[in-house]
Amino acid sequence: ENMGEYSKALLSHEKALEIKQKALPTNHPHLATSYNNIGSVYDTKGEYSKALSYYEKTLEIFEKTLPSNHPDLATSYNNIGSVYENMGEYSKALLSHEKALEIKQKALPTNHPHLATSYNNIGSVYNNMGEYTKALSSHEKALEIKQKTLPSNHADLATSYGNIGLVYGHMREYTKALSFHEKTLEIFEKTLPTNHPLLATSYNNIGNVYNNTGEYSKALSSHEKALEIHQKTLPSNHPSLATSYNNIGSVYDHMGEYSKALSYYEKALEIRQKTLPSNHPDLATSYNNIGWVYKNMREYLKALSYFERALGIRQRALPPTHPDIKSVKESIEILRKEL
């Protein structure tokens, strides 16, 4: 799994599960471990419905066999929360992560790294919900714990820097965002193999900041590095590839190269339509981005159609105060005036 060879990983975990199913009672914790491992592979592959199914089997066994404050229960809630987040179901994700945090607060010392993981997870959900102050608060709690307990070049510290960088990016504080993303990249470059997916994530984040500050050649360079890693390590329909295509499309869009932008946005949309639920916010992002390209190309009816699809998804999937809903409504209003 860590090498990105997911079919082999799945095969091994399924062999283990088969043996355990023959030898152990149906609610044995070792069975739960196998379900969890299989769920993890599906999660990494971006097959979130299958991942959720296996994680829920794990949780079901743990709830029957473990005390209510056992750390393995917290891990299960974390895993389920992360899948819900990837599926765009943020309220369910938050609920699961808060259950995990509650267990950890009862069972672990206040500076335990597992608590930091929960604060990170909760911060990530708040970030996606557009509640940036809450997100920053959670991520800073996570960072504080990690700085006390981990060496200065630990990958988990890098993850926290990256998370804080993302929030600052959404708050449009780009200098702070870039500073945190560069700290992340510096650690990852020292500690990870050159084709590791986390390096790709870091290049993507830096590329997004450069895109937002108008440094398009730097943005393109960063996003292309990310895409190269994803193409080497992930299946061709993985959501992370869609993210890379989307990011490159955004740079070309800002550069006024609309046909290139449209081509990359459509690649991203194609993957997302195949792999994500129909009301996932990332689908709305794709529709919104394609709408903007058509608007810039003065094909207003096409643009309006895509903006309306984006709005429909966002109204179903996001809190009513989310800035992305306001943004697409404003785009529709501008377009109607143009028409």
C-alpha positions as CSV (number, residue, x, y, z in Angstrom):
1,E,0.0,0.0,0.0
2,N,2.8,2.5,1.0
3,M,4.5,1.7,-2.4
4,G,1.3,2.6,-4.2
5,E,0.8,-1.1,-5.4
6,Y,-2.8,-1.2,-4.3
7,S,-3.9,-4.4,-6.2
8,K,-1.1,-6.4,-4.5
9,A,-2.0,-4.8,-1.1
10,L,-5.6,-5.7,-1.5
11,L,-4.8,-9.3,-2.5
12,S,-2.6,-9.8,0.6
13,H,-5.2,-8.2,3.0
14,E,-8.0,-10.4,1.4
15,K,-5.9,-13.6,1.9
16,A,-5.4,-12.6,5.6
17,L,-9.1,-11.9,6.0
18,E,-10.0,-15.3,4.4
19,I,-7.8,-17.2,6.9
20,K,-9.2,-15.2,9.8
21,Q,-12.9,-15.8,8.7
22,K,-12.3,-19.5,8.8
23,A,-10.4,-19.7,12.1
24,L,-12.0,-17.0,14.3
25,P,-15.4,-16.0,15.6
26,T,-17.2,-13.3,13.6
27,N,-16.6,-10.5,16.1
28,H,-12.9,-11.2,16.8
29,P,-10.8,-8.0,16.9
30,H,-8.3,-9.6,14.4
31,L,-11.1,-9.7,11.8
32,A,-11.7,-6.0,12.5
33,T,-8.0,-5.3,11.8
34,S,-8.3,-7.0,8.4
35,Y,-11.5,-5.1,7.5
36,N,-9.7,-1.9,8.5
37,N,-6.7,-2.7,6.4
38,I,-8.9,-3.4,3.3
39,G,-10.8,-0.2,4.0
40,S,-7.5,1.7,4.1
41,V,-6.5,0.5,0.6
42,Y,-9.9,1.4,-0.9
43,D,-9.7,4.8,0.9
44,T,-6.2,5.4,-0.6
45,K,-7.5,4.4,-4.1
46,G,-10.3,6.9,-3.8
47,E,-13.0,4.2,-3.7
48,Y,-14.8,5.8,-0.8
49,S,-18.1,3.8,-0.7
50,K,-16.1,0.5,-0.4
51,A,-13.8,2.0,2.2
52,L,-16.7,3.2,4.3
53,S,-18.3,-0.3,4.2
54,Y,-15.1,-1.9,5.5
55,Y,-14.5,0.8,8.1
56,E,-18.0,0.4,9.4
57,K,-17.5,-3.4,9.7
58,T,-14.4,-2.6,11.8
59,L,-16.3,-0.2,14.0
60,E,-19.2,-2.7,14.5
61,I,-16.8,-5.3,15.9
62,F,-14.9,-2.8,18.1
63,E,-18.2,-1.5,19.6
64,K,-19.1,-5.1,20.6
65,T,-15.8,-6.2,22.0
66,L,-13.9,-3.1,23.3
67,P,-14.4,-0.7,26.2
68,S,-16.1,2.5,25.2
69,N,-12.9,4.6,25.7
70,H,-10.5,2.2,23.8
71,P,-8.1,4.0,21.4
72,D,-9.0,1.5,18.6
73,L,-12.5,2.8,18.7
74,A,-11.2,6.3,18.2
75,T,-9.1,5.2,15.2
76,S,-12.3,3.7,13.7
77,Y,-14.2,7.0,14.1
78,N,-11.3,8.9,12.6
79,N,-11.2,6.6,9.6
80,I,-14.9,6.9,9.0
81,G,-14.7,10.7,9.5
82,S,-12.0,11.0,6.9
83,V,-14.0,9.0,4.3
84,Y,-17.0,11.2,4.9
85,E,-14.9,14.2,4.4
86,N,-13.5,12.9,1.1
87,M,-17.1,12.2,0.1
88,G,-18.0,15.8,0.9
89,E,-20.4,14.9,3.8
90,Y,-18.9,17.3,6.3
91,S,-21.5,17.2,9.1
92,K,-21.1,13.4,9.3
93,A,-17.3,13.8,9.1
94,L,-17.3,16.3,12.0
95,L,-19.5,14.1,14.1
96,S,-17.1,11.1,13.7
97,H,-14.0,13.1,14.4
98,E,-15.5,14.6,17.5
99,K,-16.4,11.2,18.8
100,A,-12.7,10.1,18.2
101,L,-11.5,13.3,20.0
102,E,-13.8,12.6,23.0
103,I,-12.4,9.1,23.4
104,K,-8.8,10.3,23.1
105,Q,-9.3,13.1,25.7
106,K,-10.5,10.5,28.2
107,A,-7.8,7.9,27.5
108,L,-4.6,9.8,26.6
109,P,-2.3,12.4,28.1
110,T,-3.0,16.0,26.9
111,N,0.1,16.1,24.7
112,H,-0.3,12.7,23.0
113,P,0.3,12.7,19.2
114,H,-3.1,10.9,18.6
115,L,-4.9,14.0,20.1
116,A,-3.0,16.1,17.5
117,T,-4.3,13.9,14.8
118,S,-7.9,14.5,15.9
119,Y,-7.4,18.3,16.1
120,N,-6.0,18.1,12.5
121,N,-8.9,16.1,11.3
122,I,-11.4,18.5,12.8
123,G,-9.5,21.5,11.5
124,S,-9.6,20.0,8.0
125,V,-13.4,19.6,8.1
126,Y,-13.9,23.1,9.3
127,N,-11.7,24.3,6.5
128,N,-13.8,22.6,3.9
129,M,-16.9,24.0,5.5
130,G,-15.5,27.5,5.2
131,E,-15.2,28.0,9.0
132,Y,-11.7,29.2,8.8
133,T,-11.2,30.6,12.3
134,K,-12.3,27.3,13.9
135,A,-10.1,25.5,11.4
136,L,-7.0,27.6,12.3
137,S,-7.7,27.1,16.0
138,S,-7.8,23.3,15.6
139,H,-4.7,23.1,13.5
140,E,-2.8,25.3,15.9
141,K,-3.7,23.0,18.8
142,A,-2.4,20.0,16.7
143,L,0.9,21.9,15.8
144,E,1.5,22.8,19.5
145,I,1.3,19.2,20.6
146,K,3.5,18.0,17.7
147,Q,6.2,20.7,18.4
148,K,6.4,19.4,22.0
149,T,6.6,15.7,21.1
150,L,8.2,15.3,17.7
151,P,11.6,16.0,16.1
152,S,11.7,19.1,14.0
153,N,11.9,17.3,10.6
154,H,9.1,14.8,11.4
155,A,6.5,14.3,8.5
156,D,3.6,14.9,10.9
157,L,4.9,18.4,11.7
158,A,5.1,19.0,8.0
159,T,1.4,18.0,7.7
160,S,0.4,20.5,10.3
161,Y,2.3,23.3,8.6
162,G,0.6,22.3,5.4
163,N,-2.9,22.4,7.0
164,I,-2.3,25.8,8.5
165,G,-1.0,27.0,5.1
166,L,-4.3,25.8,3.5
167,V,-6.4,27.8,5.9
168,Y,-4.3,31.0,5.4
169,G,-4.7,30.4,1.7
170,H,-8.5,30.3,2.0
171,M,-8.3,33.5,4.2
172,R,-6.3,35.1,1.3
173,E,-3.3,35.6,3.6
174,Y,-1.0,34.4,0.8
175,T,2.4,35.3,2.3
176,K,1.6,33.3,5.5
177,A,0.2,30.5,3.4
178,L,3.4,30.3,1.3
179,S,5.6,30.3,4.3
180,F,3.8,27.4,5.9
181,H,3.7,25.4,2.6
182,E,7.4,25.9,2.1
183,K,8.2,24.6,5.6
184,T,6.1,21.5,4.7
185,L,8.0,20.9,1.4
186,E,11.4,21.4,3.1
187,I,10.6,18.6,5.6
188,F,9.1,16.3,2.9
189,E,12.0,16.7,0.6
190,K,14.4,15.6,3.4
191,T,12.3,12.7,4.6
192,L,10.3,11.1,1.8
193,P,11.0,9.3,-1.5
194,T,10.9,11.6,-4.6
195,N,7.6,10.1,-5.9
196,H,5.7,10.2,-2.6
197,P,2.0,11.5,-2.8
198,L,2.6,13.9,0.1
199,L,5.3,15.7,-2.0
200,A,2.7,16.1,-4.8
201,T,0.2,17.6,-2.3
202,S,2.9,20.0,-1.2
203,Y,3.7,21.1,-4.7
204,N,0.0,21.5,-5.4
205,N,-0.5,23.7,-2.4
206,I,2.5,25.9,-3.3
207,G,1.2,26.1,-6.9
208,N,-2.2,27.3,-5.7
209,V,-0.6,30.2,-3.7
210,Y,1.5,31.3,-6.7
211,N,-1.6,31.1,-8.9
212,N,-3.5,33.3,-6.5
213,T,-0.7,35.9,-6.3
214,G,-0.3,36.0,-10.1
215,E,3.0,34.2,-10.4
216,Y,1.7,31.8,-13.1
217,S,5.0,30.3,-14.4
218,K,5.9,29.3,-10.8
219,A,2.4,28.0,-10.3
220,L,2.5,25.9,-13.4
221,S,5.9,24.5,-12.5
222,S,4.7,23.4,-9.1
223,H,1.5,21.8,-10.4
224,E,3.3,20.0,-13.1
225,K,5.7,18.4,-10.6
226,A,2.6,17.3,-8.6
227,L,1.0,15.8,-11.7
228,E,4.1,13.9,-12.6
229,I,4.2,12.2,-9.2
230,H,0.5,11.4,-9.3
231,Q,0.7,9.9,-12.8
232,K,3.6,7.6,-11.6
233,T,2.0,6.5,-8.4
234,L,-1.9,6.6,-8.7
235,P,-4.5,4.8,-10.8
236,S,-5.6,6.9,-13.8
237,N,-9.0,7.8,-12.3
238,H,-7.8,8.7,-8.8
239,P,-9.4,11.9,-7.4
240,S,-5.9,13.4,-6.6
241,L,-5.1,13.3,-10.4
242,A,-8.3,15.3,-10.9
243,T,-7.1,17.8,-8.4
244,S,-3.8,18.2,-10.4
245,Y,-5.7,18.6,-13.7
246,N,-8.0,21.1,-12.0
247,N,-5.1,23.2,-10.6
248,I,-3.2,23.3,-14.0
249,G,-6.5,24.3,-15.7
250,S,-6.9,27.2,-13.2
251,V,-3.4,28.5,-14.0
252,Y,-4.1,28.5,-17.8
253,D,-7.5,30.1,-17.0
254,H,-5.8,33.0,-15.2
255,M,-3.2,33.3,-18.0
256,G,-6.1,33.7,-20.5
257,E,-5.3,30.4,-22.3
258,Y,-8.9,29.3,-22.3
259,S,-8.7,26.3,-24.6
260,K,-5.9,24.7,-22.5
261,A,-7.8,25.6,-19.3
262,L,-11.0,23.9,-20.6
263,S,-9.1,20.8,-21.6
264,Y,-7.6,20.3,-18.1
265,Y,-10.9,21.2,-16.3
266,E,-12.7,18.6,-18.4
267,K,-10.1,15.9,-17.6
268,A,-10.7,16.7,-13.9
269,L,-14.5,16.6,-14.3
270,E,-14.4,13.3,-16.1
271,I,-12.5,11.6,-13.2
272,R,-14.7,13.2,-10.6
273,Q,-17.9,12.1,-12.4
274,K,-16.6,8.5,-12.4
275,T,-15.4,8.4,-8.8
276,L,-17.3,10.8,-6.6
277,P,-20.9,11.0,-5.3
278,S,-23.2,13.2,-7.5
279,N,-23.4,15.9,-4.7
280,H,-19.7,16.1,-3.9
281,P,-18.3,19.7,-3.6
282,D,-15.4,18.9,-5.9
283,L,-17.8,18.2,-8.7
284,A,-19.3,21.7,-8.0
285,T,-15.8,23.1,-8.2
286,S,-15.3,21.5,-11.6
287,Y,-18.7,22.8,-12.9
288,N,-17.9,26.3,-11.5
289,N,-14.4,26.4,-13.1
290,I,-15.7,25.3,-16.5
291,G,-18.5,27.9,-16.2
292,W,-15.8,30.6,-15.7
293,V,-13.9,29.5,-18.8
294,Y,-17.1,29.7,-20.9
295,K,-17.9,33.1,-19.4
296,N,-14.4,34.4,-20.3
297,M,-14.9,33.0,-23.8
298,R,-18.3,34.9,-23.9
299,E,-20.3,31.7,-24.3
300,Y,-22.8,32.9,-21.7
301,L,-25.5,30.2,-22.0
302,K,-23.0,27.4,-21.5
303,A,-21.5,29.3,-18.6
304,L,-24.8,29.8,-16.9
305,S,-25.6,26.0,-17.3
306,Y,-22.4,25.1,-15.5
307,F,-22.8,27.7,-12.7
308,E,-26.3,26.5,-12.0
309,R,-25.1,22.9,-11.7
310,A,-22.4,24.1,-9.3
311,L,-24.9,26.0,-7.2
312,G,-27.3,23.1,-7.0
313,I,-24.6,20.8,-5.5
314,R,-23.2,23.4,-3.2
315,Q,-26.6,24.2,-1.8
316,R,-27.1,20.5,-1.1
317,A,-23.7,19.7,0.3
318,L,-22.4,22.8,2.1
319,P,-23.7,25.0,5.0
320,P,-25.8,27.9,3.8
321,T,-23.3,30.5,4.9
322,H,-20.4,28.9,3.0
323,P,-18.5,31.5,0.9
324,D,-18.6,29.2,-2.2
325,I,-22.4,29.4,-2.3
326,K,-22.2,33.2,-2.2
327,S,-19.5,33.2,-4.9
328,V,-21.4,31.1,-7.5
329,K,-24.7,33.1,-6.8
330,E,-22.7,36.3,-7.6
331,S,-21.4,34.6,-10.8
332,I,-24.9,33.7,-11.9
333,E,-26.1,37.3,-11.2
334,I,-23.3,38.8,-13.3
335,L,-24.0,36.4,-16.1
336,R,-27.7,37.2,-16.2
337,K,-26.8,40.8,-16.5
338,E,-24.5,40.0,-19.4
339,L,-27.2,38.0,-21.1
